[in-house]
Amino acid sequence: MKISILTENCAGSHFLAEHGLSYLIEIDGEKILFDTGYSDVFLKNAQKLGINIHREVEKVVLSHGHWDHSYGLKYLKNKTIITHPRSLDRMLATEDFKDVRLNLTPQELEEKFDLQSTRAPQNITKNLFFLGEIPRANDFESQSTYFTDERGNEDFIPDDTALVATIDSELIIITGCSHSGICNITEYAKLVTGISDVKAILGGFHLKEKDEQTERTIEYFQKNQVKKMYPSHCTQLPALSAFYEAFNTQQLKTGMVLEF
């Protein structure tokens, strides 16, 4: 299994970066695009890696509908899009009342793509799973939100999901922002796959401070003896520092290629 970092907040040598996330996953003879970032940076960085997304990728998975994970869709067409149905909803940020959702309407998406929305887990390839809606099972994650929907209700991002790959009876978990909680995601990945050993986790953890939530998250992963941790994107510096102290983590940069 190979994962190419096409869009991340930090730039690798000779590559572009932006506040966004897009990874190319190569597994079971297929190339799956996970998120598209904010712009066409993912296409430009893929080209530098010798990858033609238009020709080589048939399936695109959205972790959720936020702008920094989905706006790049406008540079694609004729792909299969796999996502949670709520990712198509409009949502506002309470801080500045800006719309942070998809910049394509459901009708435009259906015209450009083969749109497949589901709340249930499903196989994308033999060893790669879309987790669907993540149960919020613990008492320290997804307890507050600064988002509201167009009806004025608090929005806890129910469409937030992730991918999990099974490699040699171990799990590789790939997240977008973990609004649903990275520990909740991990527990659900175990349930869906029936595998309890976690080799690696990469993506946005949505942790901002070195606080109780971050400490309990680190304790959870230490208890589970996760071998490789790659917190990135929306994981801010105080939390990144705590993970580095606990796991000697490596910073993800655009252009990096990870193999498992």
Summary of the structure (lengths in Angstrom):
residues: 260
radius of gyration: 16.9
end to end distance: 5.3
largest distance: 47.8
contacts: 906
relative contact order: 0.17
helix: 26%
strand: 27%
